[in-house]
Amino acid sequence: MADEQPVPPAEGPGTRPPPTAATPLAQALPVGIPAAGGLLDVLGVAAVVLDAEGRIRLWSPQATTLYGYTSEEALGRSAARLLVAESHRQEVLDLFARVMTGQGAWAGTFPVRHRDGHTVLVEFRNMRLQADSGRLFALGLASEQATLRRVERDLALSLRLVDQSPIGLAVLDTDLRYVLVNPALERINGVPAARHLGRRIGDVLPLLDTEAVEERMRQVMDTGVPVLDEFTTGRVNAGDEEEHAWLVSIYRLDDQASHVIGVAVSVVDVTEQHRAAVSAAHARRRLSLIADASVRIGTTLDLDITARELADVVVPEVADIATVDVLDTILTGARPGEGSEGGAVRFRALALKSAYHTQAEAAADPVGDVALYGPARLVAHCARTGRPVLVPIVRPEDLPRIARDQDAARLLGEAGLHSYLAVPLIARGQVLGALDLKRARNPVPFGQDDVLLASELAAHAAVSIDNARWYQRQRHTALALQRHLLPQDPHPAPGLDIAYRYQPAGAADETGGDWFDVIPLSDDRTALVVGDVMGSGINAAAAMGQLRATARALGRLGLEPATVLTHLDAATADLGEAMATCVYAVYDPRTRLCHISTAGHLPPVHLRSGRHPRLLRLKTAVPLGVGGIPFGTTSVTLAPGDELVMYTDGLVETRDQDIDTRLLTLTDLLAGPHRPIEETCDLLLSALRRPDTHDDVALLIARTDP
């Protein structure tokens, strides 16, 4: 309403605009020492001095603002007649008399008549003054009741907000000493408010980086630019096991005259959110590492490579040093429990990985060595029980149970080993070995999360290790079978020099069914055979053995090459789904004729001095096992010194070049200078054979006598 607004005072020396509700009083109030003109200006406190007769002798500018009268209009006049309505005048005179007779000061609310005629409710404080001359005066201090009530309400609300806020709040002066601390900050800091006041941050919270904190506060005081929600971590008390986390805001405090009076600080404890975020980050890291392991572990069926892949995954993400050891019994094929002596376990070291060069590497068993671990050693206990072994904090007395001997224990101690974890490698219910993890430079000890992560990685790797173990055992079996089935030392062939080679497939692939044979026949004739059973593994090797034996038996009956292949075709069909290619040649040194038949096999190469090697054009035929297609025979005359090169597709076939290009490469290699046929075998294998080949090779070279 219009009558509730103060009338603007006349402008003049010493006057200033009246305070408003928007005045930032709360910025100055908490400090307790308001700047001159600040709080009084907001309250608009008017001062009036009356003489003993009640006439106005002194009149402040605030009185002009409050009552509307200028000093010229007020001085010398009766205050009661000027400011009080007639209905209240006698009451005012009685109160004035009490004050002036020394009966005490008076305080209360009273209606005052404004110069423009409306009534203003004013909060009064009246007291008697005595001059050095003995004269008595009355001092009246007054403020508009609405303004005073608003300030009281704002102050009460501000204090209640500060006291009841869940956010920690503090005010520090320009010397960065606490002048206000609310209960929330008491709880956050774990220190009563009384122990804050008058002290600096370092006196209250010595574990924090107080120099950095105070430097930030000084920057805020100098620039006025606030710091908002700055994330920080630290420990409040020496007994805290984990760090706390806070969001801290700092802003400058100015008084009404824009003088810097300190800084205000708000602190939000986000420790739980921080821990949840850290846990979520650990979970993401764990899932990422497990996903990475699924790609990086088990890329081959090589046992040693698989163990190294596991070590590469866990270092340095999980541990500083990792070793992968497997039970020697699973490699030798012994039954579980064999090789153990009184609780001791025999291990073979497969992999060792370190994040950096350290003495701990020398403390580990050398890769490839077999060692007997005593029952007291923790990794042996892990393998024996099939359960993880965790030593979060390694003490000196723990080192002998971790290391293989006293020297190794000393090296681990010097390397700074402080945390240890061993998890078993278990696949298909059988313990295969253990993953041994150590931390030295990484300051965080192993915990239960690390146990779960390492166990998952070990479980994934254990399946790959077991697959590699079974593959290796099967491959060794198939290879041994195949080598046993191949001719160990072919008989000398009349009129021929013989050289041969057999190479199994690369380490990552199974043994194939390639074979060769040199069969002595009647009348000094010799049968030369090279074949390839499609497929790999023990089944291919077994089928190869049966076909080789059948071919030898048929050849010794003196049958023609085409007839031999016809019977081999039927024998292959009897093996089920087996198929094979074969080239069968019979050489007669008396006529120097070589009769050759093929069943889907690559053509032999004929070498003769003075001309370029050529692939023989043989009558085409389907592989063995197809059935129903007759085989033909081609006769070739071999002059003295001629060579016949027979081979399987593993020598020439690749995935990145077509077969014609590779056959041309073969003939170009054979076109070189004359050399012993043993050297020719080595040349062809070194030049054409690739380390990553997925097929085995059988190579047979026959040279006629000059």
C-alpha positions as CSV (number, residue, x, y, z in Angstrom):
1,M,0.0,0.0,0.0
2,A,1.2,3.5,-0.7
3,D,1.0,4.6,2.9
4,E,3.4,1.8,3.9
5,Q,6.3,3.2,1.7
6,P,8.7,5.8,3.3
7,V,8.5,9.2,1.7
8,P,11.8,10.0,0.0
9,P,13.7,12.5,2.1
10,A,14.9,15.8,0.8
11,E,18.4,15.5,-0.7
12,G,21.1,17.2,1.1
13,P,24.5,16.8,2.7
14,G,24.8,13.5,4.6
15,T,21.7,11.9,3.1
16,R,21.6,8.5,1.4
17,P,18.9,6.3,-0.1
18,P,17.0,4.2,2.4
19,P,17.8,0.5,2.7
20,T,15.8,-2.0,0.8
21,A,14.9,-5.7,1.3
22,A,17.5,-6.6,-1.4
23,T,20.4,-5.3,0.7
24,P,22.7,-8.3,1.2
25,L,22.7,-8.1,5.0
26,A,23.5,-11.8,5.5
27,Q,26.9,-11.3,4.0
28,A,28.0,-9.1,6.9
29,L,26.0,-10.5,9.8
30,P,27.8,-13.8,10.3
31,V,31.1,-12.1,10.8
32,G,29.8,-10.3,13.9
33,I,31.6,-7.0,13.2
34,P,29.5,-5.1,10.6
35,A,31.2,-2.3,8.7
36,A,30.5,1.3,9.5
37,G,27.2,2.3,8.0
38,G,26.3,-1.2,7.0
39,L,23.8,-2.7,9.4
40,L,22.7,0.7,10.8
41,D,22.1,1.9,7.3
42,V,19.9,-1.2,6.6
43,L,17.9,-0.6,9.7
44,G,17.7,3.1,9.2
45,V,18.2,3.9,12.9
46,A,17.1,7.4,13.6
47,A,18.7,9.3,16.5
48,V,16.8,12.3,18.2
49,V,17.9,14.2,21.3
50,L,15.4,16.1,23.5
51,D,16.0,18.5,26.3
52,A,14.3,18.3,29.6
53,E,11.3,20.2,28.3
54,G,10.8,17.7,25.4
55,R,12.0,20.0,22.7
56,I,14.1,18.6,19.8
57,R,17.8,19.6,20.1
58,L,19.5,17.1,17.8
59,W,18.1,15.5,14.6
60,S,19.9,12.9,12.5
61,P,19.5,12.4,8.7
62,Q,18.0,9.0,9.5
63,A,15.3,10.8,11.5
64,T,14.5,12.8,8.4
65,T,14.2,9.6,6.4
66,L,12.0,7.9,9.1
67,Y,9.7,10.9,10.0
68,G,9.8,13.0,6.9
69,Y,10.8,16.3,8.6
70,T,14.0,18.0,7.9
71,S,16.2,19.2,10.7
72,E,15.2,22.8,10.1
73,E,11.6,21.8,10.5
74,A,12.2,19.7,13.6
75,L,14.8,21.4,15.7
76,G,13.4,23.4,18.7
77,R,9.9,22.1,18.4
78,S,8.1,19.8,20.9
79,A,8.6,16.2,19.9
80,A,5.2,15.2,21.3
81,R,3.4,17.9,19.3
82,L,5.4,17.2,16.1
83,L,5.3,13.4,16.0
84,V,2.5,12.2,18.2
85,A,-1.2,12.2,17.6
86,E,-3.3,14.0,20.2
87,S,-4.9,10.8,21.3
88,H,-1.5,9.4,22.3
89,R,0.2,12.6,23.5
90,Q,-0.5,12.3,27.2
91,E,0.8,8.7,27.3
92,V,4.0,9.8,25.6
93,L,4.5,12.7,28.0
94,D,4.1,10.3,31.0
95,L,6.7,7.9,29.5
96,F,9.0,10.8,28.9
97,A,8.7,11.9,32.5
98,R,9.6,8.5,33.7
99,V,12.7,8.4,31.7
100,M,13.8,11.9,32.7
101,T,13.2,11.3,36.4
102,G,15.6,8.3,36.3
103,Q,13.0,5.5,36.5
104,G,14.8,3.6,33.7
105,A,14.9,3.5,29.9
106,W,11.9,2.6,27.9
107,A,11.6,0.4,24.8
108,G,8.6,-0.6,22.7
109,T,6.6,0.0,19.6
110,F,4.7,3.3,19.2
111,P,2.7,4.9,16.4
112,V,4.4,8.1,15.1
113,R,2.8,10.7,12.8
114,H,4.8,11.2,9.6
115,R,5.1,14.6,8.0
116,D,2.8,13.6,5.1
117,G,0.1,12.6,7.6
118,H,0.3,8.8,7.7
119,T,1.1,6.8,10.8
120,V,4.4,4.9,11.1
121,L,4.9,2.1,13.6
122,V,8.3,2.7,15.1
123,E,10.4,0.5,17.4
124,F,11.8,2.9,20.1
125,R,14.7,2.8,22.6
126,N,14.6,5.8,25.0
127,M,17.2,6.6,27.6
128,R,18.3,9.6,29.7
129,L,21.6,11.4,29.0
130,Q,23.4,13.7,31.4
131,A,25.8,16.4,30.1
132,D,29.0,17.5,31.9
133,S,27.1,20.6,32.9
134,G,24.5,18.5,34.7
135,R,21.8,19.2,32.2
136,L,19.6,16.2,31.4
137,F,18.6,15.1,27.9
138,A,16.7,12.2,26.4
139,L,18.1,10.1,23.5
140,G,15.6,8.4,21.3
141,L,16.7,5.7,18.9
142,A,14.1,4.5,16.5
143,S,13.7,2.2,13.5
144,E,10.6,1.4,11.5
145,Q,9.0,-1.7,12.9
146,A,8.5,-3.3,9.5
147,T,12.2,-2.9,8.6
148,L,13.3,-4.2,12.0
149,R,11.0,-7.2,11.8
150,R,12.2,-8.0,8.3
151,V,15.9,-7.9,9.4
152,E,15.2,-10.0,12.5
153,R,13.3,-12.5,10.3
154,D,16.1,-12.6,7.7
155,L,18.7,-13.0,10.4
156,A,16.8,-15.8,12.1
157,L,16.2,-17.5,8.8
158,S,19.9,-17.2,7.8
159,L,21.1,-18.6,11.1
160,R,18.6,-21.5,10.9
161,L,19.7,-22.3,7.4
162,V,23.3,-22.3,8.4
163,D,22.7,-24.4,11.5
164,Q,20.4,-26.9,9.8
165,S,22.0,-27.1,6.4
166,P,23.3,-30.6,5.5
167,I,26.1,-28.8,3.6
168,G,29.1,-27.9,5.6
169,L,29.5,-24.1,5.8
170,A,32.3,-22.0,7.2
171,V,33.4,-18.4,7.2
172,L,37.0,-17.4,7.5
173,D,38.4,-13.9,8.0
174,T,41.1,-12.3,5.9
175,D,43.7,-14.1,7.9
176,L,42.0,-17.3,7.0
177,R,41.0,-18.1,10.5
178,Y,37.6,-19.7,11.2
179,V,34.9,-17.3,12.5
180,L,31.9,-19.5,11.8
181,V,31.4,-23.3,11.4
182,N,28.0,-24.9,11.2
183,P,27.1,-28.3,12.7
184,A,27.3,-30.1,9.3
185,L,30.9,-29.1,8.9
186,E,31.6,-30.2,12.5
187,R,30.4,-33.7,11.5
188,I,32.4,-33.6,8.2
189,N,35.6,-32.6,9.8
190,G,35.0,-34.6,13.0
191,V,36.0,-31.5,15.0
192,P,33.8,-29.4,17.3
193,A,33.1,-25.9,16.2
194,A,34.8,-24.5,19.3
195,R,38.1,-26.0,18.2
196,H,37.7,-24.4,14.8
197,L,37.1,-20.8,15.8
198,G,40.2,-18.6,15.7
199,R,42.3,-21.3,14.2
200,R,43.7,-21.8,10.7
201,I,42.8,-24.8,8.5
202,G,46.1,-26.6,9.2
203,D,45.6,-26.3,12.9
204,V,42.3,-28.1,12.6
205,L,42.9,-30.5,9.7
206,P,46.7,-31.2,9.6
207,L,46.4,-34.2,7.2
208,L,45.1,-32.0,4.3
209,D,47.2,-30.2,1.9
210,T,46.5,-26.9,3.7
211,E,49.0,-24.8,1.7
212,A,47.2,-25.6,-1.5
213,V,43.8,-24.9,0.1
214,E,44.8,-21.6,1.6
215,E,46.4,-20.5,-1.7
216,R,43.0,-21.1,-3.4
217,M,41.3,-19.0,-0.8
218,R,43.7,-16.2,-1.3
219,Q,43.2,-16.3,-5.0
220,V,39.4,-16.0,-4.4
221,M,39.9,-13.0,-2.1
222,D,42.2,-11.3,-4.6
223,T,40.2,-11.9,-7.7
224,G,36.6,-12.3,-6.5
225,V,36.3,-15.3,-8.8
226,P,34.6,-18.1,-6.9
227,V,35.7,-21.8,-6.9
228,L,32.6,-23.9,-7.5
229,D,32.3,-27.7,-6.7
230,E,36.0,-28.5,-6.8
231,F,36.4,-32.2,-6.3
232,T,39.1,-33.1,-3.7
233,T,40.0,-36.1,-1.6
234,G,42.0,-36.7,1.6
235,R,42.0,-38.1,5.1
236,V,40.6,-36.1,8.0
237,N,41.9,-38.3,10.8
238,A,45.0,-40.4,11.1
239,G,42.8,-43.4,11.8
240,D,40.8,-43.2,8.5
241,E,41.3,-46.4,6.5
242,E,40.0,-44.8,3.3
243,E,40.1,-41.4,1.7
244,H,37.1,-39.1,2.0
245,A,35.8,-37.0,-1.0
246,W,34.3,-33.6,-1.0
247,L,32.9,-31.0,-3.4
248,V,34.3,-27.6,-2.2
249,S,33.1,-24.1,-3.2
250,I,34.8,-20.9,-2.1
251,Y,33.5,-17.4,-2.6
252,R,34.5,-14.0,-1.4
253,L,32.6,-12.0,1.3
254,D,32.4,-8.2,1.0
255,D,30.7,-5.7,3.3
256,Q,28.3,-3.0,2.3
257,A,31.2,-0.8,1.5
258,S,32.7,-3.5,-0.8
259,H,35.5,-4.2,1.6
260,V,36.8,-7.8,1.6
261,I,36.0,-9.3,5.0
262,G,36.9,-13.0,4.3
263,V,35.7,-16.0,2.4
264,A,32.8,-18.4,2.8
265,V,33.3,-22.1,2.2
266,S,30.7,-24.8,1.4
267,V,31.7,-28.4,1.7
268,V,29.5,-31.4,0.4
269,D,30.6,-34.8,1.5
270,V,30.5,-37.0,-1.5
271,T,32.5,-39.9,-0.1
272,E,29.8,-42.5,-0.7
273,Q,29.2,-41.3,-4.3
274,H,33.0,-41.3,-4.8
275,R,33.3,-44.9,-3.5
276,A,30.4,-46.0,-5.7
277,A,32.0,-44.3,-8.7
278,V,35.4,-46.0,-7.9
279,S,33.6,-49.4,-7.5
280,A,31.8,-48.8,-10.8
281,A,35.1,-47.9,-12.4
282,H,36.7,-51.1,-11.0
283,A,33.7,-53.1,-12.3
284,R,34.1,-51.6,-15.7
285,R,37.9,-52.3,-15.6
286,R,37.2,-55.8,-14.5
287,L,34.7,-56.4,-17.4
288,S,37.1,-54.8,-19.8
289,L,40.0,-56.9,-18.7
290,I,37.9,-60.1,-18.9
291,A,36.7,-59.1,-22.4
292,D,40.3,-58.4,-23.3
293,A,41.4,-61.7,-21.9
294,S,38.8,-63.6,-24.0
295,V,40.4,-62.1,-27.1
296,R,44.1,-62.3,-26.1
297,I,44.2,-65.6,-24.3
298,G,44.0,-68.9,-26.2
299,T,44.9,-67.5,-29.7
300,T,46.8,-70.7,-30.4
301,L,46.8,-74.3,-29.2
302,D,50.4,-73.9,-27.9
303,L,50.7,-74.4,-24.2
304,D,53.6,-72.1,-23.7
305,I,52.1,-69.3,-25.7
306,T,48.8,-69.6,-23.9
307,A,50.6,-69.3,-20.5
308,R,52.5,-66.2,-21.7
309,E,49.2,-64.6,-22.9
310,L,47.7,-65.0,-19.5
311,A,50.8,-63.4,-17.9
312,D,50.6,-60.5,-20.4
313,V,47.0,-59.8,-19.6
314,V,47.4,-59.6,-15.8
315,V,50.6,-57.4,-15.9
316,P,50.5,-54.6,-15.1
317,E,46.7,-54.3,-14.8
318,V,46.4,-56.7,-11.9
319,A,50.0,-57.3,-10.6
320,D,53.5,-56.1,-11.0
321,I,54.9,-59.6,-11.3
322,A,53.1,-62.7,-12.5
323,T,54.2,-66.3,-13.0
324,V,52.2,-69.2,-14.6
325,D,53.1,-72.7,-13.3
326,V,51.4,-75.9,-14.2
327,L,51.5,-79.3,-12.5
328,D,54.1,-81.4,-14.1
329,T,51.8,-84.4,-13.9
330,I,49.3,-82.9,-16.4
331,L,52.1,-82.6,-18.9
332,T,53.5,-86.1,-18.4
333,G,50.2,-87.7,-18.4
334,A,50.6,-89.1,-14.9
335,R,47.5,-89.6,-12.7
336,P,46.6,-86.9,-10.3
337,G,48.6,-87.3,-7.1
338,E,51.5,-89.0,-8.8
339,G,54.7,-87.0,-8.4
340,S,53.7,-85.6,-5.0
341,E,55.9,-86.3,-2.1
342,G,54.5,-85.7,1.4
343,G,52.3,-82.8,0.3
344,A,54.9,-81.3,-2.0
345,V,53.9,-80.5,-5.5
346,R,56.0,-80.7,-8.7
347,F,55.5,-77.6,-10.9
348,R,56.8,-76.6,-14.3
349,A,57.3,-72.9,-14.9
350,L,55.6,-71.8,-18.2
351,A,55.6,-68.0,-18.1
352,L,57.1,-65.1,-16.2
353,K,56.1,-61.5,-16.7
354,S,57.2,-58.3,-14.9
355,A,56.0,-54.7,-15.4
356,Y,59.5,-53.5,-14.9
357,H,63.0,-54.8,-14.3
358,T,63.1,-56.0,-10.7
359,Q,65.0,-58.4,-8.5
360,A,61.8,-60.3,-8.1
361,E,62.3,-61.8,-11.6
362,A,65.5,-63.5,-10.4
363,A,63.5,-64.9,-7.4
364,A,61.1,-66.8,-9.7
365,D,61.8,-70.3,-11.1
366,P,63.2,-70.0,-14.6
367,V,60.7,-70.7,-17.4
368,G,60.9,-74.3,-18.5
369,D,62.3,-75.6,-15.2
370,V,60.6,-78.2,-13.1
371,A,60.7,-77.6,-9.3
372,L,59.3,-79.4,-6.3
373,Y,57.4,-77.0,-4.1
374,G,57.2,-78.0,-0.4
375,P,53.9,-78.2,1.4
376,A,54.5,-75.0,3.3
377,R,54.8,-72.9,0.1
378,L,51.6,-71.0,-0.6
379,V,51.4,-71.7,-4.3
380,A,51.6,-75.4,-3.5
381,H,48.8,-75.0,-1.0
382,C,46.8,-73.2,-3.6
383,A,47.2,-76.0,-6.2
384,R,46.6,-78.7,-3.6
385,T,43.4,-77.2,-2.2
386,G,42.1,-75.6,-5.4
387,R,41.5,-72.4,-3.5
388,P,43.0,-68.9,-3.8
389,V,45.6,-67.8,-1.3
390,L,45.6,-64.1,-0.4
391,V,48.2,-62.3,1.7
392,P,47.1,-58.6,1.6
393,I,50.1,-57.4,3.6
394,V,53.2,-59.4,3.3
395,R,55.3,-59.5,6.4
396,P,59.0,-60.6,6.5
397,E,58.0,-63.9,8.1
398,D,55.7,-64.5,5.0
399,L,58.5,-64.4,2.5
400,P,59.8,-67.9,3.0
401,R,56.3,-69.3,2.3
402,I,56.2,-67.3,-1.0
403,A,59.7,-67.8,-2.3
404,R,61.4,-71.0,-3.4
405,D,64.3,-70.6,-1.0
406,Q,66.0,-68.2,1.3
407,D,67.9,-66.4,-1.4
408,A,64.7,-65.8,-3.4
409,A,63.0,-64.6,-0.2
410,R,65.8,-62.0,0.3
411,L,65.4,-60.9,-3.3
412,L,61.6,-60.5,-2.9
413,G,62.1,-58.4,0.2
414,E,64.6,-56.2,-1.5
415,A,62.2,-55.8,-4.5
416,G,59.6,-54.4,-2.1
417,L,57.0,-57.2,-2.3
418,H,54.1,-56.1,-0.1
419,S,51.1,-58.0,-1.3
420,Y,50.7,-61.6,-2.7
421,L,47.9,-63.6,-4.4
422,A,47.8,-67.1,-5.9
423,V,44.8,-68.5,-7.7
424,P,44.4,-72.0,-9.1
425,L,44.1,-72.9,-12.7
426,I,41.1,-75.2,-12.8
427,A,39.5,-76.6,-16.0
428,R,36.9,-79.3,-16.2
429,G,37.1,-79.9,-12.4
430,Q,40.9,-80.5,-12.4
431,V,43.6,-78.3,-11.0
432,L,46.1,-77.7,-13.7
433,G,48.4,-75.3,-11.9
434,A,48.4,-71.8,-10.4
435,L,48.7,-68.1,-11.3
436,D,51.1,-66.4,-8.9
437,L,50.7,-62.6,-8.5
438,K,52.8,-60.1,-6.6
439,R,52.7,-56.4,-6.0
440,A,55.7,-54.3,-5.2
441,R,55.6,-50.9,-6.9
442,N,51.8,-50.8,-7.0
443,P,51.0,-49.5,-3.5
444,V,47.5,-50.9,-3.3
445,P,47.3,-54.3,-1.6
446,F,45.4,-57.2,-3.1
447,G,41.7,-57.4,-2.0
448,Q,38.7,-59.6,-2.5
449,D,37.9,-57.8,-5.8
450,D,41.3,-58.8,-7.1
451,V,40.7,-62.4,-6.0
452,L,37.5,-62.5,-8.0
453,L,39.1,-60.8,-11.0
454,A,42.2,-63.0,-11.0
455,S,40.0,-66.2,-10.5
456,E,37.9,-65.3,-13.5
457,L,41.0,-64.7,-15.7
458,A,42.6,-67.9,-14.4
459,A,39.4,-69.9,-15.1
460,H,39.3,-68.6,-18.7
461,A,43.0,-69.2,-19.2
462,A,42.8,-72.7,-17.6
463,V,40.3,-73.8,-20.3
464,S,42.6,-72.6,-23.0
465,I,45.6,-74.2,-21.3
466,D,43.7,-77.5,-20.9
467,N,42.7,-77.4,-24.6
468,A,46.3,-76.7,-25.5
469,R,47.4,-79.6,-23.3
470,W,45.0,-82.1,-24.8
471,Y,45.8,-80.9,-28.3
472,Q,49.5,-81.2,-27.6
473,R,49.0,-84.7,-26.3
474,Q,46.8,-85.7,-29.2
475,R,49.2,-84.1,-31.7
476,H,52.2,-85.9,-30.1
477,T,50.3,-89.1,-30.3
478,A,49.3,-88.5,-34.0
479,L,52.8,-87.4,-34.9
480,A,54.3,-90.5,-33.2
481,L,51.8,-92.7,-35.0
482,Q,52.5,-91.1,-38.3
483,R,56.3,-91.2,-37.9
484,H,56.0,-94.9,-37.0
485,L,53.9,-95.6,-40.0
486,L,56.2,-93.8,-42.4
487,P,59.3,-95.7,-43.8
488,Q,62.1,-95.3,-41.4
489,D,64.9,-96.3,-43.8
490,P,63.7,-97.2,-47.3
491,H,65.6,-100.1,-48.9
492,P,68.1,-99.1,-51.6
493,A,66.4,-99.0,-55.0
494,P,68.2,-100.5,-58.0
495,G,69.1,-97.8,-60.5
496,L,67.9,-95.0,-58.3
497,D,69.2,-92.6,-55.7
498,I,66.4,-91.7,-53.2
499,A,66.0,-88.6,-50.9
500,Y,62.9,-87.8,-48.9
501,R,61.6,-85.5,-46.2
502,Y,58.6,-85.4,-44.0
503,Q,57.6,-82.2,-42.1
504,P,54.4,-82.0,-39.9
505,A,52.2,-79.0,-39.9
506,G,53.0,-75.9,-37.8
507,A,52.6,-75.9,-34.0
508,A,49.2,-74.5,-34.1
509,D,47.7,-77.2,-36.4
510,E,47.2,-80.9,-36.1
511,T,49.3,-83.6,-37.8
512,G,48.1,-84.4,-41.3
513,G,47.9,-87.7,-43.3
514,D,50.7,-87.2,-45.8
515,W,52.9,-90.1,-46.6
516,F,55.6,-91.4,-48.9
517,D,56.9,-94.9,-49.6
518,V,59.6,-96.7,-51.6
519,I,58.5,-100.3,-52.3
520,P,61.0,-102.8,-53.7
521,L,59.4,-105.0,-56.4
522,S,60.5,-108.0,-58.4
523,D,62.9,-107.8,-61.3
524,D,64.7,-104.8,-59.6
525,R,61.7,-102.6,-60.1
526,T,60.8,-100.0,-57.5
527,A,57.5,-98.4,-56.7
528,L,57.5,-94.8,-55.6
529,V,54.4,-93.6,-53.7
530,V,53.3,-90.2,-52.3
531,G,49.9,-89.7,-50.9
532,D,47.8,-87.3,-48.8
533,V,44.8,-88.3,-46.7
534,M,42.4,-85.3,-46.4
535,G,41.9,-84.1,-42.8
536,S,44.2,-84.1,-39.8
537,G,44.8,-85.7,-36.5
538,I,44.9,-89.3,-35.3
539,N,42.1,-90.3,-37.7
540,A,44.1,-89.0,-40.7
541,A,47.3,-90.7,-39.5
542,A,45.5,-94.0,-38.9
543,A,43.9,-93.8,-42.4
544,M,47.3,-93.0,-43.9
545,G,48.8,-96.1,-42.2
546,Q,46.1,-98.4,-43.6
547,L,46.4,-97.0,-47.2
548,R,50.2,-97.2,-47.0
549,A,50.1,-100.8,-45.9
550,T,47.5,-101.6,-48.6
551,A,49.6,-100.0,-51.3
552,R,52.7,-101.9,-50.2
553,A,50.8,-105.2,-50.3
554,L,49.2,-104.4,-53.7
555,G,52.5,-103.3,-55.2
556,R,54.3,-106.5,-54.2
557,L,51.7,-108.4,-56.2
558,G,53.2,-106.9,-59.3
559,L,50.0,-105.0,-60.2
560,E,50.1,-102.1,-62.6
561,P,49.9,-98.6,-61.1
562,A,46.3,-98.0,-62.3
563,T,45.2,-101.3,-60.9
564,V,46.9,-100.5,-57.6
565,L,45.0,-97.2,-57.4
566,T,41.7,-98.9,-58.3
567,H,42.1,-101.2,-55.3
568,L,43.2,-98.3,-53.1
569,D,40.1,-96.4,-54.1
570,A,38.0,-99.3,-52.9
571,A,40.0,-99.6,-49.7
572,T,39.6,-95.8,-49.1
573,A,35.8,-96.2,-49.5
574,D,35.8,-98.9,-46.9
575,L,37.3,-96.4,-44.4
576,G,34.1,-94.4,-44.3
577,E,34.2,-90.7,-45.2
578,A,38.0,-90.8,-45.8
579,M,39.4,-89.4,-49.1
580,A,43.0,-89.2,-50.3
581,T,45.1,-88.2,-53.2
582,C,48.0,-90.3,-54.4
583,V,50.6,-90.6,-57.1
584,Y,52.0,-94.1,-57.8
585,A,55.0,-94.7,-60.0
586,V,56.9,-97.9,-60.9
587,Y,60.4,-97.6,-62.3
588,D,62.1,-100.4,-64.3
589,P,65.9,-99.7,-64.5
590,R,66.3,-102.2,-67.3
591,T,64.0,-100.3,-69.7
592,R,64.4,-96.9,-67.9
593,L,60.6,-96.6,-68.2
594,C,58.6,-95.1,-65.4
595,H,54.8,-95.9,-65.4
596,I,52.9,-93.3,-63.4
597,S,49.2,-93.2,-62.3
598,T,47.6,-90.4,-60.2
599,A,44.4,-90.1,-58.2
600,G,43.7,-86.4,-57.9
601,H,47.3,-85.6,-56.9
602,L,49.6,-82.8,-58.0
603,P,51.8,-83.8,-61.0
604,P,55.4,-84.8,-60.4
605,V,58.2,-82.7,-61.8
606,H,60.6,-84.2,-64.3
607,L,64.2,-82.8,-64.4
608,R,66.6,-83.5,-67.2
609,S,69.9,-81.8,-67.7
610,G,69.9,-79.1,-70.4
611,R,66.3,-78.3,-70.3
612,H,63.8,-76.5,-67.9
613,P,62.0,-78.8,-65.4
614,R,58.5,-79.7,-66.5
615,L,55.4,-80.8,-64.8
616,L,54.3,-84.2,-66.1
617,R,51.0,-84.3,-68.0
618,L,49.3,-87.3,-66.5
619,K,45.9,-88.7,-67.1
620,T,43.6,-86.9,-64.7
621,A,41.6,-88.8,-62.2
622,V,39.5,-88.2,-59.1
623,P,40.8,-88.7,-55.5
624,L,40.7,-92.1,-53.8
625,G,37.4,-92.7,-52.1
626,V,35.2,-91.2,-54.8
627,G,34.8,-94.5,-56.7
628,G,33.5,-95.5,-60.1
629,I,36.1,-93.6,-62.1
630,P,38.9,-95.6,-63.9
631,F,42.5,-94.6,-63.5
632,G,45.0,-94.3,-66.3
633,T,48.7,-94.8,-66.6
634,T,51.4,-92.6,-68.3
635,S,54.8,-93.9,-69.2
636,V,57.9,-91.6,-69.0
637,T,61.4,-92.5,-70.1
638,L,64.0,-91.4,-67.5
639,A,67.4,-90.8,-69.0
640,P,70.6,-91.3,-66.9
641,G,70.7,-88.5,-64.3
642,D,67.1,-87.6,-64.7
643,E,65.1,-86.7,-61.5
644,L,61.5,-87.3,-60.5
645,V,60.2,-84.9,-57.8
646,M,57.0,-86.1,-56.0
647,Y,55.4,-84.0,-53.3
648,T,52.2,-83.3,-51.4
649,D,50.2,-80.0,-51.6
650,G,51.6,-78.8,-48.3
651,L,54.8,-77.9,-50.2
652,V,53.2,-75.5,-52.7
653,E,49.7,-74.5,-51.6
654,T,49.3,-71.1,-49.8
655,R,46.3,-68.9,-49.1
656,D,47.6,-65.8,-50.8
657,Q,48.9,-67.2,-54.1
658,D,47.2,-69.4,-56.7
659,I,48.5,-72.9,-57.3
660,D,49.8,-72.2,-60.8
661,T,52.0,-69.5,-59.5
662,R,53.4,-71.7,-56.8
663,L,54.0,-74.6,-59.2
664,L,55.9,-72.2,-61.4
665,T,58.0,-71.2,-58.4
666,L,58.7,-74.8,-57.8
667,T,60.0,-75.5,-61.3
668,D,62.1,-72.3,-61.2
669,L,63.8,-73.5,-58.0
670,L,64.5,-76.8,-59.6
671,A,66.0,-75.2,-62.7
672,G,69.0,-74.0,-60.7
673,P,72.5,-75.5,-60.9
674,H,72.9,-79.3,-60.5
675,R,73.1,-80.3,-56.8
676,P,72.8,-83.4,-54.7
677,I,69.2,-84.5,-54.2
678,E,69.5,-84.2,-50.4
679,E,70.3,-80.5,-50.9
680,T,67.4,-80.2,-53.3
681,C,65.1,-81.4,-50.6
682,D,66.4,-78.9,-48.1
683,L,66.2,-76.1,-50.7
684,L,62.6,-76.8,-51.6
685,L,61.5,-76.9,-47.9
686,S,63.3,-73.7,-46.9
687,A,62.2,-71.8,-50.0
688,L,58.6,-72.9,-50.3
689,R,57.6,-74.0,-46.8
690,R,56.1,-71.3,-44.5
691,P,56.2,-71.4,-40.7
692,D,52.5,-70.8,-40.3
693,T,51.5,-73.5,-42.8
694,H,48.4,-75.5,-41.9
695,D,49.4,-78.7,-43.7
696,D,52.2,-81.3,-43.5
697,V,54.5,-82.1,-46.3
698,A,55.8,-85.3,-47.8
699,L,58.6,-84.9,-50.4
700,L,60.3,-87.7,-52.4
701,I,63.0,-87.2,-55.0
702,A,64.4,-90.1,-57.2
703,R,67.4,-89.7,-59.5
704,T,68.4,-92.4,-62.0
705,D,72.0,-93.6,-62.1
706,P,74.1,-91.9,-64.7
